């Protein structure tokens, strides 16, 4: 059970989903704030930035993992 939860928590797809969810909801809040003409910096701006950073980090991790797998396959041939 613990191993299954660990696999889910460390999954690239889980991390990408969370990053997209954070970014999407915070961008919606920024959009609605712009519609009401209240130009104040709020927590949703930081959440949007954090979500984008998480998304970039996870894509880079996926690329590194794929590169390692390709290198391993080429070496074993």
C-alpha positions as a LaTeX table, in Angstrom:
\begin{tabular}{lrrr}
\hline
Residue & $x$ (\AA) & $y$ (\AA) & $z$ (\AA) \\
\hline
Unk1 & 0.00 & 0.00 & 0.00 \\
Unk2 & 2.79 & 2.43 & 0.93 \\
Unk3 & 4.70 & 1.53 & $-2.23$ \\
Unk4 & 1.61 & 2.23 & $-4.35$ \\
Unk5 & 1.10 & 5.63 & $-2.74$ \\
Unk6 & 4.79 & 6.40 & $-3.22$ \\
Unk7 & 4.56 & 5.48 & $-6.91$ \\
Unk8 & 1.54 & 7.76 & $-7.35$ \\
Unk9 & 3.18 & 10.66 & $-5.51$ \\
Unk10 & 6.41 & 10.35 & $-7.51$ \\
Unk11 & 4.72 & 9.91 & $-10.89$ \\
Unk12 & 5.56 & 12.41 & $-13.62$ \\
Unk13 & 1.90 & 12.47 & $-14.65$ \\
Unk14 & 0.69 & 13.27 & $-11.13$ \\
Unk15 & 3.16 & 16.14 & $-10.84$ \\
Unk16 & 2.21 & 17.51 & $-14.26$ \\
Unk17 & $-1.49$ & 17.31 & $-13.38$ \\
Unk18 & $-0.94$ & 19.18 & $-10.12$ \\
Unk19 & 1.19 & 21.84 & $-11.86$ \\
Unk20 & $-1.45$ & 22.33 & $-14.56$ \\
Unk21 & $-4.21$ & 22.50 & $-11.95$ \\
Unk22 & $-2.37$ & 25.12 & $-9.89$ \\
Unk23 & $-1.51$ & 27.17 & $-12.96$ \\
Unk24 & $-4.99$ & 26.93 & $-14.46$ \\
Unk25 & $-6.90$ & 27.91 & $-11.35$ \\
Unk26 & $-4.57$ & 30.77 & $-10.52$ \\
Unk27 & $-4.64$ & 32.09 & $-14.09$ \\
Unk28 & $-8.44$ & 32.05 & $-13.89$ \\
Unk29 & $-8.25$ & 34.13 & $-10.72$ \\
Unk30 & $-5.87$ & 36.57 & $-12.41$ \\
Unk31 & $-8.24$ & 36.81 & $-15.39$ \\
Unk32 & $-11.28$ & 37.53 & $-13.21$ \\
Unk33 & $-9.26$ & 40.10 & $-11.25$ \\
Unk34 & $-8.36$ & 41.87 & $-14.49$ \\
Unk35 & $-12.05$ & 41.93 & $-15.47$ \\
Unk36 & $-12.96$ & 43.78 & $-12.27$ \\
Unk37 & $-10.17$ & 46.35 & $-12.74$ \\
Unk38 & $-8.64$ & 45.69 & $-9.33$ \\
Unk39 & $-4.97$ & 45.56 & $-10.23$ \\
Unk40 & $-3.49$ & 44.24 & $-7.02$ \\
Unk41 & $-0.92$ & 41.53 & $-6.59$ \\
Unk42 & $-2.35$ & 38.60 & $-4.68$ \\
Unk43 & $-1.46$ & 35.08 & $-3.66$ \\
Unk44 & $-2.77$ & 33.72 & $-6.97$ \\
Unk45 & 0.11 & 35.42 & $-8.78$ \\
Unk46 & 2.60 & 33.46 & $-6.70$ \\
Unk47 & 0.64 & 30.24 & $-7.18$ \\
Unk48 & 0.69 & 30.77 & $-10.96$ \\
Unk49 & 4.44 & 31.27 & $-10.91$ \\
Unk50 & 4.93 & 28.23 & $-8.68$ \\
Unk51 & 2.77 & 26.10 & $-10.98$ \\
Unk52 & 4.78 & 27.17 & $-14.02$ \\
Unk53 & 8.05 & 26.37 & $-12.26$ \\
Unk54 & 6.73 & 22.93 & $-11.25$ \\
Unk55 & 5.61 & 22.28 & $-14.82$ \\
Unk56 & 8.99 & 23.22 & $-16.29$ \\
Unk57 & 10.84 & 21.12 & $-13.70$ \\
Unk58 & 8.68 & 18.09 & $-14.38$ \\
Unk59 & 9.08 & 18.33 & $-18.15$ \\
Unk60 & 12.85 & 18.54 & $-17.67$ \\
Unk61 & 12.74 & 15.48 & $-15.40$ \\
Unk62 & 10.77 & 13.58 & $-18.02$ \\
Unk63 & 13.28 & 14.55 & $-20.71$ \\
Unk64 & 16.21 & 13.42 & $-18.54$ \\
Unk65 & 14.51 & 10.12 & $-17.78$ \\
Unk66 & 13.78 & 9.54 & $-21.47$ \\
Unk67 & 17.36 & 10.44 & $-22.40$ \\
Unk68 & 18.74 & 8.00 & $-19.82$ \\
Unk69 & 16.45 & 5.25 & $-21.13$ \\
Unk70 & 17.53 & 5.86 & $-24.75$ \\
Unk71 & 21.20 & 5.87 & $-23.74$ \\
Unk72 & 20.73 & 2.63 & $-21.80$ \\
Unk73 & 19.01 & 0.97 & $-24.76$ \\
Unk74 & 21.74 & 2.07 & $-27.16$ \\
Unk75 & 24.47 & 0.78 & $-24.82$ \\
Unk76 & 22.81 & $-2.61$ & $-24.45$ \\
Unk77 & 22.67 & $-3.19$ & $-28.22$ \\
\hline
\end{tabular}
